[in-house]
Amino acid sequence: MCLAVPLKILSVDGDMAEAGIKTTRVRISIALTPGIGIGDWVLVHAGFAIHSIEEKQALETLELLEELDEFNRQQDNGGPSHR
């Protein structure tokens, strides 16, 4: 399964950019997304920005990914505890 992750563009240097969320920063190619600039949100797959997205959509996607991570952690620990 392939997954593209929303990241915010923090700086641009030609066809490369620094993007991130929270404390995570990565260097990505923006060659496939002309017109992208600082402050824009993009979907990133395999080091490439592949599509621009609205901030609201990016934040909703990140929230869903966090919920999925929490669900997976609960499953790894035997599921949620019920008292």
N, C-alpha and C positions, 0 to 999 in steps of 0.2 A: 504494500500500500504506500502511496506517495502522499506527502502532506506538505502544504505550503503554509508558512507561518506569517502572520501580520507583524511587520516591524515599521518603526517610524524612522524616516531619514533624518540623520543628525548632522551630517556634513557631506559635501559633494566635491569630488576631485576628478574632473573629466567623466569617464564612463564608470567610475568607481564611487562608492559611497560608504560611509559608516552609518549603520542602522542599529536600532536596538529597542529593547523594552526593559523597563526597570533597570537593573544593574548589568544586564547582558548587552554587549556590543559586538558587532561582527562587521567585517568588510565584505561588501557585496558588489556585484556588477549591476549597473542600471542601464546597460546598453540596450536591453529589450524594452525599456519603458522611457522613451524620450519625453522630455518635459518635466520629469520628476525633479522636485527640489526639496530643500530643507523644510521639515515639518510635514511633508506628505507621508501618507501611509501606503505601504506596498505589501503584496504577498510575495514571500521569498521562498524559493525552492532550489536546493542544491547550489546556493550561493548566488542566485540570480533573482532580481526583482522581476516578476513575470506579469504583474498586473497592479495598477493603482486601485485603492479602495478608500471609501469614506472612513473618517475616524470612528463614527458610531459603529459601523460594521466591524472594524478592526477590534474595537474594545469588546463588542459582543462575542466575537470569535475567541478572543483571549480568555474571556470569562468562561465560555464553554470548555475550552481546553483545560483550564484550571479545575473545573468541576469533574471532567473526565479523569484528570490526574488524581484527584481526591478519591473518586470512586475506585480507581485501580489500586490505590494504596489501601483502601478498606478491604478490598478483595484479597490482597496479598496478606492481610492480617486476620483473615478469617471472617470478613464481613463486618458490618456495623454492629456494635454491641447493643443488645436489648436487655433492659433491666426489668 
